[in-house]
Amino acid sequence: MMLQTVLKNEKGLTLVEVLIALVLMLLVSLALMQTALLSIESNMTNALRDEAVNVAEEQMNEAKNTSFASLLVGASSETVLKDIRNKSDFPYSVDTRVSDINTDNKKVEIDVTWNWKNTPYTHSISTIVRNND
């Protein structure tokens, strides 16, 4: 019977070490993917808010450019559709209220509301328009 000498070479990795390394890489990759998804979601929420601010400013500029006599006291609502990134015709609801402060001043309030992922958001602005006649 011939005896064989088994060389003990510990320079390589065992299967268990490789599996542990793969599991750790998987966990790190999942965490990074979750971070990327959260970043994309926050970015879209900010883009929608920025567009709501633009819609409110456009409506306010229209009210400021309207003559004082034509600025009727009361409330009105409309839906404004905007294209935002890959969302076409995204709806914003615009509520405008005009109220008399006195004979020479009117208060204009604008609320822009929208829904994103079943969460309602609102942006509100107001100003006072003076009679320059």
The first five atom37 places (N, CA, C, CB, O) and aatype in JSON, in Angstrom:
{
  "aatype": [12, 12, 10, 5, 16, 19, 10, 11, 2, 6, 11, 7, 10, 16, 10, 19, 6, 19, 10, 9, 0, 10, 19, 10, 12, 10, 10, 19, 15, 10, 0, 10, 12, 5, 16, 0, 10, 10, 15, 9, 6, 15, 2, 12, 16, 2, 0, 10, 1, 3, 6, 0, 19, 2, 19, 0, 6, 6, 5, 12, 2, 6, 0, 11, 2, 16, 15, 13, 0, 15, 10, 10, 19, 7, 0, 15, 15, 6, 16, 19, 10, 11, 3, 9, 1, 2, 11, 15, 3, 13, 14, 18, 15, 19, 3, 16, 1, 19, 15, 3, 9, 2, 16, 3, 2, 11, 11, 19, 6, 9, 3, 19, 16, 17, 2, 17, 11, 2, 16, 14, 18, 16, 8, 15, 9, 15, 16, 9, 19, 1, 2, 2, 3],
  "atom_mask": [
    [1, 1, 1, 1, 1],
    [1, 1, 1, 1, 1],
    [1, 1, 1, 1, 1],
    [1, 1, 1, 1, 1],
    [1, 1, 1, 1, 1],
    [1, 1, 1, 1, 1],
    [1, 1, 1, 1, 1],
    [1, 1, 1, 1, 1],
    [1, 1, 1, 1, 1],
    [1, 1, 1, 1, 1],
    [1, 1, 1, 1, 1],
    [1, 1, 1, 0, 1],
    [1, 1, 1, 1, 1],
    [1, 1, 1, 1, 1],
    [1, 1, 1, 1, 1],
    [1, 1, 1, 1, 1],
    [1, 1, 1, 1, 1],
    [1, 1, 1, 1, 1],
    [1, 1, 1, 1, 1],
    [1, 1, 1, 1, 1],
    [1, 1, 1, 1, 1],
    [1, 1, 1, 1, 1],
    [1, 1, 1, 1, 1],
    [1, 1, 1, 1, 1],
    [1, 1, 1, 1, 1],
    [1, 1, 1, 1, 1],
    [1, 1, 1, 1, 1],
    [1, 1, 1, 1, 1],
    [1, 1, 1, 1, 1],
    [1, 1, 1, 1, 1],
    [1, 1, 1, 1, 1],
    [1, 1, 1, 1, 1],
    [1, 1, 1, 1, 1],
    [1, 1, 1, 1, 1],
    [1, 1, 1, 1, 1],
    [1, 1, 1, 1, 1],
    [1, 1, 1, 1, 1],
    [1, 1, 1, 1, 1],
    [1, 1, 1, 1, 1],
    [1, 1, 1, 1, 1],
    [1, 1, 1, 1, 1],
    [1, 1, 1, 1, 1],
    [1, 1, 1, 1, 1],
    [1, 1, 1, 1, 1],
    [1, 1, 1, 1, 1],
    [1, 1, 1, 1, 1],
    [1, 1, 1, 1, 1],
    [1, 1, 1, 1, 1],
    [1, 1, 1, 1, 1],
    [1, 1, 1, 1, 1],
    [1, 1, 1, 1, 1],
    [1, 1, 1, 1, 1],
    [1, 1, 1, 1, 1],
    [1, 1, 1, 1, 1],
    [1, 1, 1, 1, 1],
    [1, 1, 1, 1, 1],
    [1, 1, 1, 1, 1],
    [1, 1, 1, 1, 1],
    [1, 1, 1, 1, 1],
    [1, 1, 1, 1, 1],
    [1, 1, 1, 1, 1],
    [1, 1, 1, 1, 1],
    [1, 1, 1, 1, 1],
    [1, 1, 1, 1, 1],
    [1, 1, 1, 1, 1],
    [1, 1, 1, 1, 1],
    [1, 1, 1, 1, 1],
    [1, 1, 1, 1, 1],
    [1, 1, 1, 1, 1],
    [1, 1, 1, 1, 1],
    [1, 1, 1, 1, 1],
    [1, 1, 1, 1, 1],
    [1, 1, 1, 1, 1],
    [1, 1, 1, 0, 1],
    [1, 1, 1, 1, 1],
    [1, 1, 1, 1, 1],
    [1, 1, 1, 1, 1],
    [1, 1, 1, 1, 1],
    [1, 1, 1, 1, 1],
    [1, 1, 1, 1, 1],
    [1, 1, 1, 1, 1],
    [1, 1, 1, 1, 1],
    [1, 1, 1, 1, 1],
    [1, 1, 1, 1, 1],
    [1, 1, 1, 1, 1],
    [1, 1, 1, 1, 1],
    [1, 1, 1, 1, 1],
    [1, 1, 1, 1, 1],
    [1, 1, 1, 1, 1],
    [1, 1, 1, 1, 1],
    [1, 1, 1, 1, 1],
    [1, 1, 1, 1, 1],
    [1, 1, 1, 1, 1],
    [1, 1, 1, 1, 1],
    [1, 1, 1, 1, 1],
    [1, 1, 1, 1, 1],
    [1, 1, 1, 1, 1],
    [1, 1, 1, 1, 1],
    [1, 1, 1, 1, 1],
    [1, 1, 1, 1, 1],
    [1, 1, 1, 1, 1],
    [1, 1, 1, 1, 1],
    [1, 1, 1, 1, 1],
    [1, 1, 1, 1, 1],
    [1, 1, 1, 1, 1],
    [1, 1, 1, 1, 1],
    [1, 1, 1, 1, 1],
    [1, 1, 1, 1, 1],
    [1, 1, 1, 1, 1],
    [1, 1, 1, 1, 1],
    [1, 1, 1, 1, 1],
    [1, 1, 1, 1, 1],
    [1, 1, 1, 1, 1],
    [1, 1, 1, 1, 1],
    [1, 1, 1, 1, 1],
    [1, 1, 1, 1, 1],
    [1, 1, 1, 1, 1],
    [1, 1, 1, 1, 1],
    [1, 1, 1, 1, 1],
    [1, 1, 1, 1, 1],
    [1, 1, 1, 1, 1],
    [1, 1, 1, 1, 1],
    [1, 1, 1, 1, 1],
    [1, 1, 1, 1, 1],
    [1, 1, 1, 1, 1],
    [1, 1, 1, 1, 1],
    [1, 1, 1, 1, 1],
    [1, 1, 1, 1, 1],
    [1, 1, 1, 1, 1],
    [1, 1, 1, 1, 1],
    [1, 1, 1, 1, 1],
    [1, 1, 1, 1, 1],
    [1, 1, 1, 1, 1]
  ],
  "atom_positions": [
    [[0.83, -1.16, 0.0], [0.0, 0.0, 0.0], [0.88, 1.24, 0.0], [-0.95, -0.01, 1.19], [1.87, 1.34, 0.73]],
    [[0.5, 2.11, -0.81], [1.3, 3.3, -0.99], [0.64, 4.46, -0.25], [1.47, 3.62, -2.48], [-0.56, 4.69, -0.42]],
    [[1.37, 5.18, 0.53], [0.85, 6.33, 1.25], [1.02, 7.59, 0.41], [1.57, 6.49, 2.61], [2.06, 7.84, -0.2]],
    [[-0.05, 8.36, 0.39], [0.02, 9.61, -0.35], [0.12, 10.77, 0.63], [-1.22, 9.78, -1.28], [-0.52, 10.77, 1.68]],
    [[0.9, 11.69, 0.27], [1.04, 12.88, 1.09], [0.06, 13.93, 0.57], [2.52, 13.41, 1.07], [0.06, 14.29, -0.61]],
    [[-0.76, 14.41, 1.48], [-1.74, 15.44, 1.12], [-1.14, 16.79, 1.49], [-3.12, 15.22, 1.83], [-0.77, 17.04, 2.64]],
    [[-1.07, 17.63, 0.5], [-0.54, 18.97, 0.75], [-1.66, 19.85, 1.3], [0.07, 19.59, -0.55], [-2.77, 19.85, 0.76]],
    [[-1.38, 20.56, 2.32], [-2.37, 21.46, 2.9], [-2.11, 22.86, 2.37], [-2.33, 21.42, 4.48], [-1.16, 23.53, 2.79]],
    [[-2.95, 23.3, 1.44], [-2.8, 24.6, 0.82], [-3.94, 25.49, 1.31], [-2.8, 24.49, -0.75], [-5.1, 25.24, 0.98]],
    [[-3.64, 26.5, 2.08], [-4.66, 27.38, 2.64], [-4.69, 28.74, 1.94], [-4.43, 27.56, 4.13], [-5.14, 29.73, 2.53]],
    [[-4.23, 28.79, 0.73], [-4.21, 30.06, 0.01], [-5.56, 30.38, -0.64], [-3.13, 30.03, -1.05], [-5.81, 31.54, -0.96]],
    [[-6.41, 29.41, -0.84], [-7.7, 29.63, -1.5], [-8.81, 29.89, -0.51], [0.0, 0.0, 0.0], [-8.6, 29.91, 0.71]],
    [[-10.02, 30.11, -1.05], [-11.2, 30.36, -0.22], [-12.07, 29.11, -0.19], [-12.0, 31.57, -0.75], [-12.18, 28.4, -1.19]],
    [[-12.66, 28.86, 0.94], [-13.58, 27.74, 1.02], [-14.94, 28.17, 0.48], [-13.7, 27.22, 2.47], [-15.21, 29.36, 0.32]],
    [[-15.78, 27.2, 0.22], [-17.1, 27.48, -0.3], [-17.92, 28.31, 0.69], [-17.83, 26.17, -0.63], [-18.69, 29.18, 0.28]],
    [[-17.77, 28.06, 1.96], [-18.49, 28.81, 2.99], [-18.07, 30.28, 2.97], [-18.25, 28.19, 4.39], [-18.92, 31.16, 3.08]],
    [[-16.8, 30.54, 2.84], [-16.32, 31.92, 2.79], [-16.86, 32.65, 1.57], [-14.78, 31.95, 2.78], [-17.21, 33.83, 1.65]],
    [[-16.92, 31.97, 0.44], [-17.45, 32.56, -0.78], [-18.94, 32.88, -0.6], [-17.23, 31.62, -1.99], [-19.39, 33.95, -1.0]],
    [[-19.69, 31.95, -0.02], [-21.12, 32.18, 0.2], [-21.36, 33.35, 1.16], [-21.77, 30.92, 0.75], [-22.26, 34.15, 0.92]],
    [[-20.59, 33.45, 2.21], [-20.73, 34.57, 3.15], [-20.43, 35.89, 2.44], [-19.78, 34.39, 4.37], [-21.14, 36.88, 2.65]],
    [[-19.4, 35.91, 1.62], [-19.06, 37.13, 0.88], [-20.19, 37.51, -0.08], [-17.74, 36.93, 0.1], [-20.52, 38.69, -0.2]],
    [[-20.79, 36.52, -0.76], [-21.89, 36.81, -1.68], [-23.12, 37.34, -0.94], [-22.26, 35.55, -2.46], [-23.78, 38.26, -1.42]],
    [[-23.42, 36.78, 0.22], [-24.56, 37.26, 1.0], [-24.33, 38.7, 1.46], [-24.81, 36.34, 2.22], [-25.24, 39.52, 1.4]],
    [[-23.12, 39.0, 1.9], [-22.81, 40.38, 2.31], [-22.93, 41.35, 1.14], [-21.39, 40.45, 2.9], [-23.46, 42.45, 1.29]],
    [[-22.45, 40.94, -0.03], [-22.57, 41.8, -1.21], [-24.03, 42.0, -1.59], [-21.79, 41.19, -2.4], [-24.42, 43.09, -2.01]],
    [[-24.85, 40.96, -1.44], [-26.27, 41.07, -1.73], [-26.94, 42.06, -0.79], [-26.94, 39.7, -1.63], [-27.73, 42.89, -1.23]],
    [[-26.63, 41.99, 0.49], [-27.22, 42.91, 1.46], [-26.82, 44.36, 1.18], [-26.79, 42.53, 2.88], [-27.65, 45.26, 1.26]],
    [[-25.57, 44.57, 0.85], [-25.1, 45.93, 0.53], [-25.78, 46.43, -0.74], [-23.56, 45.95, 0.36], [-26.18, 47.6, -0.81]],
    [[-25.92, 45.56, -1.74], [-26.58, 45.95, -2.99], [-28.04, 46.31, -2.76], [-26.48, 44.83, -4.03], [-28.54, 47.29, -3.32]],
    [[-28.74, 45.53, -1.93], [-30.14, 45.84, -1.63], [-30.27, 47.18, -0.91], [-30.75, 44.72, -0.79], [-31.19, 47.95, -1.2]],
    [[-29.37, 47.45, 0.0], [-29.41, 48.73, 0.71], [-29.18, 49.9, -0.25], [-28.36, 48.76, 1.84], [-29.84, 50.93, -0.16]],
    [[-28.24, 49.73, -1.17], [-27.97, 50.79, -2.15], [-29.15, 50.99, -3.1], [-26.7, 50.46, -2.95], [-29.46, 52.12, -3.48]],
    [[-29.81, 49.9, -3.49], [-30.98, 50.02, -4.36], [-32.11, 50.74, -3.64], [-31.45, 48.64, -4.84], [-32.8, 51.57, -4.24]],
    [[-32.31, 50.44, -2.37], [-33.36, 51.12, -1.6], [-33.05, 52.61, -1.47], [-33.49, 50.49, -0.2], [-33.95, 53.45, -1.56]],
    [[-31.79, 52.94, -1.27], [-31.38, 54.34, -1.2], [-31.64, 55.05, -2.52], [-29.89, 54.45, -0.82], [-32.1, 56.19, -2.54]],
    [[-31.33, 54.38, -3.63], [-31.57, 54.97, -4.94], [-33.06, 55.2, -5.18], [-30.99, 54.07, -6.05], [-33.46, 56.24, -5.7]],
    [[-33.89, 54.23, -4.8], [-35.34, 54.38, -4.97], [-35.89, 55.53, -4.12], [-36.06, 53.08, -4.61], [-36.74, 56.29, -4.58]],
    [[-35.41, 55.65, -2.91], [-35.84, 56.75, -2.04], [-35.41, 58.1, -2.62], [-35.25, 56.57, -0.62], [-36.16, 59.07, -2.55]],
    [[-34.22, 58.13, -3.18], [-33.73, 59.36, -3.8], [-34.59, 59.75, -5.0], [-32.26, 59.19, -4.22], [-34.92, 60.93, -5.17]],
    [[-34.94, 58.78, -5.82], [-35.78, 59.05, -6.99], [-37.15, 59.55, -6.56], [-35.92, 57.79, -7.87], [-37.69, 60.48, -7.15]],
    [[-37.72, 58.93, -5.52], [-39.03, 59.34, -5.01], [-39.0, 60.77, -4.48], [-39.5, 58.37, -3.91], [-39.9, 61.57, -4.77]],
    [[-37.97, 61.09, -3.71], [-37.85, 62.45, -3.17], [-37.66, 63.47, -4.29], [-36.68, 62.54, -2.18], [-38.2, 64.57, -4.23]],
    [[-36.91, 63.09, -5.29], [-36.66, 63.97, -6.42], [-37.96, 64.27, -7.17], [-35.63, 63.34, -7.37], [-38.2, 65.41, -7.56]],
    [[-38.8, 63.25, -7.37], [-40.07, 63.45, -8.07], [-41.01, 64.31, -7.23], [-40.72, 62.1, -8.39], [-41.7, 65.18, -7.77]],
    [[-41.05, 64.07, -5.93], [-41.89, 64.88, -5.04], [-41.48, 66.35, -5.11], [-41.81, 64.37, -3.59], [-42.33, 67.24, -5.14]],
    [[-40.18, 66.61, -5.13], [-39.69, 67.99, -5.24], [-40.02, 68.6, -6.59], [-38.18, 68.02, -5.01], [-40.36, 69.78, -6.66]],
    [[-39.93, 67.82, -7.66], [-40.27, 68.33, -8.99], [-41.75, 68.71, -9.06], [-39.93, 67.29, -10.08], [-42.11, 69.73, -9.65]],
    [[-42.6, 67.88, -8.46], [-44.04, 68.19, -8.44], [-44.32, 69.45, -7.63], [-44.84, 67.01, -7.87], [-45.15, 70.27, -8.02]],
    [[-43.63, 69.59, -6.51], [-43.82, 70.79, -5.68], [-43.33, 72.03, -6.42], [-43.06, 70.64, -4.33], [-44.0, 73.07, -6.39]],
    [[-42.19, 71.94, -7.08], [-41.67, 73.08, -7.83], [-42.65, 73.51, -8.93], [-40.31, 72.74, -8.45], [-42.84, 74.7, -9.16]],
    [[-43.26, 72.53, -9.59], [-44.23, 72.87, -10.63], [-45.48, 73.49, -10.02], [-44.61, 71.61, -11.44], [-46.09, 74.38, -10.63]],
    [[-45.88, 73.05, -8.83], [-47.03, 73.66, -8.15], [-46.74, 75.11, -7.8], [-47.39, 72.87, -6.87], [-47.62, 75.97, -7.91]],
    [[-45.52, 75.39, -7.38], [-45.12, 76.78, -7.1], [-45.21, 77.61, -8.38], [-43.67, 76.83, -6.52], [-45.69, 78.74, -8.35]],
    [[-44.77, 77.04, -9.51], [-44.85, 77.75, -10.79], [-46.31, 78.02, -11.19], [-44.15, 76.95, -11.89], [-46.64, 79.1, -11.67]],
    [[-47.17, 77.02, -10.98], [-48.59, 77.19, -11.31], [-49.19, 78.31, -10.46], [-49.37, 75.87, -11.09], [-49.92, 79.16, -10.97]],
    [[-48.89, 78.31, -9.17], [-49.41, 79.35, -8.28], [-48.91, 80.73, -8.69], [-49.02, 79.06, -6.81], [-49.67, 81.7, -8.69]],
    [[-47.64, 80.83, -9.04], [-47.08, 82.12, -9.47], [-47.72, 82.6, -10.77], [-45.56, 82.0, -9.65], [-48.0, 83.79, -10.92]],
    [[-47.96, 81.68, -11.71], [-48.62, 82.06, -12.96], [-50.02, 82.61, -12.68], [-48.71, 80.85, -13.91], [-50.42, 83.64, -13.23]],
    [[-50.76, 81.92, -11.81], [-52.11, 82.38, -11.48], [-52.08, 83.73, -10.76], [-52.83, 81.33, -10.6], [-52.92, 84.59, -11.0]],
    [[-51.11, 83.9, -9.87], [-50.99, 85.16, -9.13], [-50.63, 86.3, -10.08], [-49.94, 85.04, -8.01], [-51.15, 87.41, -9.94]],
    [[-49.74, 86.05, -11.02], [-49.38, 87.08, -11.99], [-50.58, 87.49, -12.84], [-48.23, 86.6, -12.9], [-50.75, 88.66, -13.17]],
    [[-51.42, 86.51, -13.19], [-52.65, 86.84, -13.92], [-53.54, 87.76, -13.08], [-53.42, 85.56, -14.31], [-54.11, 88.72, -13.59]],
    [[-53.67, 87.45, -11.8], [-54.51, 88.27, -10.92], [-53.93, 89.67, -10.76], [-54.66, 87.61, -9.53], [-54.67, 90.65, -10.76]],
    [[-52.61, 89.77, -10.63], [-51.98, 91.08, -10.48], [-52.09, 91.92, -11.75], [-50.51, 90.92, -10.11], [-52.17, 93.15, -11.67]],
    [[-52.1, 91.26, -12.91], [-52.18, 91.98, -14.17], [-53.62, 92.3, -14.58], [-51.52, 91.17, -15.26], [-53.85, 92.98, -15.58]],
    [[-54.59, 91.83, -13.81], [-55.99, 92.15, -14.06], [-56.3, 93.5, -13.41], [-56.94, 91.03, -13.49], [-55.8, 93.8, -12.33]],
    [[-57.1, 94.3, -14.08], [-57.44, 95.61, -13.5], [-58.22, 95.4, -12.2], [-58.28, 96.46, -14.5], [-58.88, 94.38, -12.02]],
    [[-58.13, 96.37, -11.31], [-58.75, 96.27, -10.0], [-60.26, 96.06, -10.12], [-58.46, 97.53, -9.16], [-60.84, 95.26, -9.38]],
    [[-60.9, 96.76, -11.04], [-62.35, 96.64, -11.21], [-62.74, 95.26, -11.75], [-62.87, 97.73, -12.15], [-63.83, 94.76, -11.45]],
    [[-61.88, 94.66, -12.55], [-62.17, 93.34, -13.13], [-61.89, 92.19, -12.18], [-61.38, 93.15, -14.39], [-62.28, 91.05, -12.45]],
    [[-61.23, 92.47, -11.08], [-60.9, 91.44, -10.1], [-62.12, 91.22, -9.22], [-59.64, 91.85, -9.23], [-62.34, 91.94, -8.24]],
    [[-62.93, 90.21, -9.58], [-64.22, 90.0, -8.93], [-64.07, 89.25, -7.62], [-65.15, 89.24, -9.86], [-63.32, 88.28, -7.51]],
    [[-64.82, 89.72, -6.62], [-64.82, 89.07, -5.31], [-65.54, 87.74, -5.42], [-65.49, 89.98, -4.23], [-66.61, 87.65, -6.03]],
    [[-64.94, 86.7, -4.84], [-65.54, 85.37, -4.87], [-64.47, 84.3, -5.0], [0.0, 0.0, 0.0], [-63.28, 84.57, -4.84]],
    [[-64.92, 83.09, -5.29], [-64.0, 81.96, -5.4], [-64.18, 81.29, -6.75], [-64.23, 80.95, -4.26], [-65.27, 81.26, -7.31]],
    [[-63.09, 80.75, -7.25], [-63.14, 79.99, -8.5], [-62.16, 78.82, -8.41], [-62.82, 80.89, -9.72], [-61.18, 78.87, -7.67]],
    [[-62.46, 77.78, -9.18], [-61.59, 76.6, -9.21], [-61.34, 76.2, -10.65], [-62.22, 75.42, -8.42], [-62.2, 76.37, -11.52]],
    [[-60.18, 75.68, -10.89], [-59.85, 75.14, -12.2], [-58.78, 74.07, -12.05], [-59.37, 76.27, -13.16], [-58.1, 73.99, -11.04]],
    [[-58.66, 73.24, -13.08], [-57.63, 72.21, -13.1], [-56.62, 72.58, -14.17], [-58.24, 70.8, -13.36], [-56.98, 72.86, -15.31]],
    [[-55.36, 72.58, -13.79], [-54.26, 72.88, -14.71], [-53.48, 71.6, -14.93], [-53.34, 74.03, -14.15], [-53.09, 70.93, -13.98]],
    [[-53.25, 71.26, -16.2], [-52.5, 70.05, -16.54], [-51.09, 70.44, -16.96], [-53.2, 69.26, -17.67], [-50.9, 71.32, -17.79]],
    [[-50.1, 69.78, -16.38], [-48.7, 70.06, -16.68], [-47.97, 68.77, -17.01], [-48.01, 70.79, -15.49], [-48.29, 67.7, -16.47]],
    [[-46.98, 68.87, -17.89], [-46.11, 67.73, -18.19], [-44.88, 67.81, -17.31], [-45.71, 67.7, -19.7], [-44.14, 68.8, -17.35]],
    [[-44.67, 66.78, -16.52], [-43.53, 66.74, -15.6], [-42.79, 65.44, -15.84], [-43.98, 66.88, -14.11], [-43.31, 64.36, -15.58]],
    [[-41.58, 65.56, -16.32], [-40.74, 64.4, -16.61], [-41.51, 63.4, -17.46], [-40.25, 63.74, -15.32], [-41.92, 63.71, -18.58]],
    [[-41.7, 62.18, -16.94], [-42.39, 61.17, -17.73], [-43.89, 61.12, -17.45], [-41.78, 59.8, -17.46], [-44.57, 60.21, -17.9]],
    [[-44.41, 62.09, -16.71], [-45.84, 62.17, -16.41], [-46.45, 63.27, -17.27], [-46.09, 62.46, -14.88], [-46.17, 64.46, -17.07]],
    [[-47.27, 62.88, -18.23], [-47.92, 63.9, -19.06], [-49.3, 64.21, -18.49], [-48.03, 63.42, -20.54], [-49.98, 63.33, -17.95]],
    [[-49.7, 65.45, -18.62], [-51.0, 65.93, -18.14], [-51.22, 65.63, -16.66], [-52.13, 65.31, -18.95], [-52.25, 65.09, -16.27]],
    [[-50.24, 65.98, -15.84], [-50.38, 65.8, -14.39], [-51.3, 66.89, -13.87], [-48.98, 65.84, -13.66], [-51.04, 68.07, -14.11]],
    [[-52.38, 66.54, -13.15], [-53.38, 67.55, -12.76], [-53.05, 68.28, -11.46], [-54.74, 66.89, -12.62], [-52.68, 67.67, -10.45]],
    [[-53.19, 69.59, -11.51], [-53.12, 70.45, -10.33], [-54.47, 71.15, -10.21], [-51.93, 71.49, -10.42], [-54.98, 71.68, -11.19]],
    [[-55.04, 71.14, -9.03], [-56.29, 71.84, -8.78], [-55.96, 73.22, -8.21], [-57.22, 71.03, -7.81], [-55.26, 73.32, -7.2]],
    [[-56.47, 74.26, -8.85], [-56.16, 75.64, -8.43], [-57.44, 76.29, -7.93], [-55.54, 76.46, -9.61], [-58.41, 76.43, -8.67]],
    [[-57.43, 76.69, -6.67], [-58.55, 77.41, -6.06], [-58.12, 78.85, -5.81], [-59.02, 76.71, -4.73], [-57.13, 79.1, -5.12]],
    [[-58.88, 79.79, -6.37], [-58.57, 81.21, -6.22], [-59.71, 81.88, -5.47], [-58.35, 81.89, -7.61], [-60.88, 81.71, -5.8]],
    [[-59.35, 82.65, -4.45], [-60.34, 83.41, -3.66], [-59.94, 84.88, -3.66], [-60.44, 82.85, -2.2], [-58.79, 85.23, -3.38]],
    [[-60.9, 85.74, -3.96], [-60.69, 87.19, -3.92], [-61.67, 87.75, -2.9], [-60.88, 87.85, -5.34], [-62.86, 87.47, -2.96]],
    [[-61.15, 88.54, -1.98], [-62.02, 89.15, -0.96], [-61.67, 90.63, -0.81], [-61.88, 88.42, 0.41], [-60.52, 91.04, -0.99]],
    [[-62.69, 91.42, -0.47], [-62.49, 92.85, -0.23], [-61.88, 93.07, 1.14], [-63.82, 93.63, -0.36], [-62.34, 92.49, 2.13]],
    [[-60.85, 93.89, 1.2], [-60.32, 94.33, 2.49], [-60.95, 95.67, 2.83], [-58.75, 94.43, 2.46], [-61.46, 95.89, 3.93]],
    [[-60.91, 96.57, 1.85], [-61.61, 97.86, 1.93], [-61.84, 98.32, 0.5], [-60.78, 98.94, 2.77], [-61.68, 97.53, -0.43]],
    [[-62.23, 99.56, 0.31], [-62.59, 100.01, -1.04], [-61.4, 100.05, -2.0], [-63.21, 101.38, -0.98], [-61.59, 99.98, -3.21]],
    [[-60.2, 100.17, -1.47], [-59.02, 100.27, -2.34], [-58.12, 99.04, -2.33], [-58.22, 101.46, -1.94], [-57.1, 99.03, -3.02]],
    [[-58.46, 98.02, -1.58], [-57.6, 96.83, -1.48], [-58.41, 95.55, -1.53], [-56.78, 96.88, -0.18], [-59.49, 95.45, -0.95]],
    [[-57.86, 94.57, -2.25], [-58.46, 93.23, -2.31], [-57.38, 92.2, -2.0], [-59.11, 92.96, -3.71], [-56.22, 92.35, -2.38]],
    [[-57.78, 91.16, -1.3], [-56.85, 90.08, -0.98], [-57.09, 88.93, -1.96], [-57.03, 89.61, 0.5], [-58.23, 88.5, -2.16]],
    [[-56.01, 88.44, -2.56], [-56.08, 87.31, -3.48], [-55.34, 86.14, -2.84], [-55.47, 87.68, -4.89], [-54.17, 86.26, -2.48]],
    [[-56.04, 85.02, -2.7], [-55.45, 83.81, -2.14], [-55.54, 82.69, -3.18], [-56.15, 83.4, -0.81], [-56.59, 82.49, -3.79]],
    [[-54.45, 81.98, -3.36], [-54.42, 80.88, -4.33], [-53.89, 79.64, -3.63], [-53.53, 81.25, -5.57], [-52.83, 79.65, -3.01]],
    [[-54.66, 78.55, -3.75], [-54.24, 77.25, -3.24], [-54.09, 76.29, -4.42], [-55.27, 76.69, -2.19], [-55.01, 76.13, -5.21]],
    [[-52.94, 75.68, -4.52], [-52.7, 74.66, -5.54], [-52.59, 73.33, -4.82], [-51.4, 74.98, -6.39], [-51.75, 73.16, -3.93]],
    [[-53.43, 72.38, -5.2], [-53.4, 71.06, -4.57], [-53.14, 69.99, -5.62], [-54.73, 70.77, -3.81], [-53.53, 70.13, -6.78]],
    [[-52.49, 68.91, -5.19], [-52.22, 67.78, -6.06], [-52.04, 66.54, -5.2], [-50.96, 68.03, -6.95], [-51.78, 66.63, -4.0]],
    [[-52.19, 65.39, -5.83], [-52.01, 64.11, -5.15], [-50.85, 63.36, -5.79], [-53.3, 63.25, -5.21], [-50.71, 63.32, -7.01]],
    [[-50.01, 62.78, -4.94], [-48.91, 61.95, -5.42], [-48.83, 60.73, -4.52], [-47.56, 62.75, -5.44], [-48.57, 60.84, -3.32]],
    [[-49.04, 59.58, -5.11], [-49.01, 58.3, -4.39], [-49.97, 58.31, -3.22], [-47.59, 57.99, -3.9], [-49.61, 57.95, -2.09]],
    [[-51.19, 58.73, -3.49], [-52.29, 58.77, -2.5], [-52.02, 59.7, -1.32], [-52.55, 57.39, -1.98], [-52.61, 59.53, -0.25]],
    [[-51.14, 60.67, -1.5], [-50.87, 61.66, -0.47], [-51.21, 63.04, -1.03], [-49.38, 61.6, 0.01], [-50.66, 63.43, -2.06]],
    [[-52.11, 63.78, -0.37], [-52.44, 65.12, -0.86], [-51.39, 66.15, -0.43], [-53.83, 65.55, -0.35], [-50.88, 66.11, 0.68]],
    [[-51.09, 67.07, -1.33], [-50.15, 68.16, -1.07], [-50.83, 69.47, -1.43], [-48.82, 67.97, -1.88], [-51.7, 69.51, -2.3]],
    [[-50.43, 70.55, -0.76], [-51.0, 71.88, -1.03], [-49.9, 72.93, -0.97], [-52.13, 72.21, -0.03], [-49.02, 72.88, -0.11]],
    [[-49.98, 73.88, -1.89], [-49.12, 75.07, -1.85], [-50.04, 76.28, -1.9], [-48.07, 75.08, -3.06], [-50.89, 76.39, -2.78]],
    [[-49.87, 77.2, -0.95], [-50.75, 78.37, -0.85], [-49.93, 79.66, -0.91], [-51.57, 78.33, 0.45], [-48.85, 79.76, -0.32]],
    [[-50.46, 80.64, -1.65], [-49.86, 81.97, -1.66], [-50.98, 83.0, -1.6], [-48.97, 82.18, -2.94], [-52.13, 82.71, -1.94]],
    [[-50.63, 84.2, -1.16], [-51.62, 85.28, -1.11], [-50.92, 86.61, -1.31], [-52.4, 85.26, 0.24], [-49.72, 86.75, -1.09]],
    [[-51.7, 87.59, -1.75], [-51.19, 88.94, -1.93], [-52.35, 89.92, -1.78], [-50.5, 89.1, -3.33], [-53.52, 89.54, -1.76]],
    [[-51.99, 91.17, -1.68], [-52.99, 92.24, -1.62], [-52.82, 93.09, -2.87], [-52.84, 93.11, -0.31], [-51.72, 93.55, -3.19]],
    [[-53.93, 93.3, -3.57], [-53.92, 94.11, -4.79], [-54.54, 95.46, -4.44], [-54.7, 93.41, -5.97], [-55.61, 95.53, -3.85]],
    [[-53.84, 96.52, -4.82], [-54.28, 97.89, -4.5], [-54.88, 98.54, -5.74], [-53.1, 98.74, -3.95], [-54.42, 98.32, -6.86]],
    [[-55.9, 99.34, -5.51], [-56.54, 100.09, -6.59], [-55.65, 101.28, -6.93], [-57.97, 100.56, -6.18], [-55.42, 102.16, -6.1]],
    [[-55.15, 101.3, -8.15], [-54.25, 102.39, -8.58], [-54.97, 103.41, -9.45], [-53.07, 101.82, -9.34], [-54.31, 104.25, -10.07]],
    [[-56.28, 103.36, -9.5], [-57.03, 104.31, -10.35], [-57.15, 105.66, -9.7], [-58.42, 103.78, -10.65], [-57.75, 106.57, -10.27]]
  ]
}
